[in-house]
Amino acid sequence: MRLLLAQFIGQDLGAEITLVGTCEGALRLLEESTYEVILLDLLMPGIGGVEVLKRIRTQSANRSTPVILVTVLAQAGSANERVSPERAKVLGANDIVAKPVERQRLIAAIRAQLRAAS
């Protein structure tokens, strides 16, 4: 999924993309660099995407960087599993894109966050 999203973003936005597969790896990268937009899956291996998001917002040089959640939890079955756009904002995210990802929705969300940040 990461490779497919990177392909979409690279083709549609011409952006430089950094991929990481674990929460701990993401936190290491966030200590080393700042980013224009962060895409974050809540179900990443390790401490979990919610904890990564908390640390981004409290301990990172990227604390003001827009974060877009890309997660199957936006479409999960029960209300207890689901992450609504309102809940995403409470967690500290700027937007949420449901898996399976619609390419145009993802690109529109990234563009909106880039515009809002500039």
C-alpha positions in Angstrom: 0.0 0.0 0.0 2.8 2.4 0.9 4.4 1.9 -2.5 1.1 2.5 -4.3 0.5 5.7 -2.4 4.0 6.9 -3.1 3.5 6.2 -6.8 0.2 8.2 -6.8 1.8 11.1 -4.9 5.0 11.1 -7.0 3.1 11.0 -10.3 0.4 13.5 -9.4 2.3 16.0 -7.2 5.9 15.4 -8.2 6.8 15.2 -4.5 9.8 13.7 -2.9 8.6 10.8 -0.7 10.1 9.1 2.3 8.6 5.7 3.2 8.8 3.9 6.6 7.1 0.7 7.7 7.1 0.9 11.5 6.1 3.4 14.2 9.6 3.4 15.6 11.1 4.1 12.2 8.7 7.0 11.7 9.7 8.5 15.0 13.4 8.2 14.1 12.8 10.0 10.8 10.7 12.7 12.5 13.7 13.4 14.8 16.0 13.8 11.8 13.9 15.9 9.3 10.8 18.0 8.9 8.2 17.4 6.3 5.5 19.3 4.4 2.8 16.7 5.0 2.8 13.4 6.9 0.6 10.4 5.9 0.1 8.1 8.9 -1.6 4.8 9.2 -3.1 4.1 12.6 -2.4 0.4 12.4 1.4 0.5 11.8 3.5 -2.1 13.5 5.0 -1.1 16.8 3.6 1.4 19.4 0.7 2.3 17.1 -0.3 5.2 14.9 -2.2 7.0 17.7 0.9 7.1 19.8 3.0 8.3 16.9 0.5 11.1 16.3 0.6 12.1 19.9 4.4 12.3 19.8 4.4 14.3 16.5 2.2 16.8 18.2 4.1 17.1 21.4 7.7 16.1 20.9 8.6 16.6 17.3 10.0 19.4 15.1 7.0 18.4 12.9 4.4 19.3 15.5 2.8 21.8 13.2 3.1 19.7 10.0 -0.2 18.6 8.6 -0.9 14.9 9.3 -3.4 13.0 7.2 -4.5 9.6 8.6 -4.7 7.0 5.9 -6.5 4.1 7.6 -9.0 1.3 7.2 -10.4 2.4 10.6 -12.3 5.1 8.8 -14.5 2.4 7.4 -14.4 -0.2 10.2 -17.6 -2.0 11.2 -18.6 -1.0 14.7 -18.7 2.6 16.1 -16.0 1.6 18.6 -13.6 0.7 15.8 -14.4 3.6 13.5 -12.3 6.8 13.4 -14.5 9.7 12.2 -13.1 13.0 10.8 -14.0 14.6 14.1 -12.2 11.9 16.2 -9.2 12.3 13.8 -9.0 16.0 14.6 -9.3 15.3 18.4 -6.3 13.0 18.0 -4.4 15.8 16.3 -4.8 14.9 12.6 -5.7 17.4 10.0 -7.6 15.0 7.7 -8.5 11.4 7.2 -8.6 9.3 4.1 -10.2 5.9 4.2 -8.7 2.7 2.8 -9.1 1.5 0.2 -7.7 4.8 -0.9 -9.3 6.7 -3.7 -6.5 8.3 -5.6 -8.2 11.7 -6.2 -9.4 11.9 -2.6 -5.8 11.4 -1.4 -4.3 13.9 -3.8 -7.0 16.5 -2.9 -6.4 16.0 0.8 -2.6 16.6 0.4 -3.2 19.6 -1.8 -5.6 21.1 0.7 -3.1 20.7 3.5 -0.2 22.1 1.5 -2.4 25.2 0.6 -3.4 25.6 4.2 0.2 25.4 5.5 1.5 28.0 3.0 
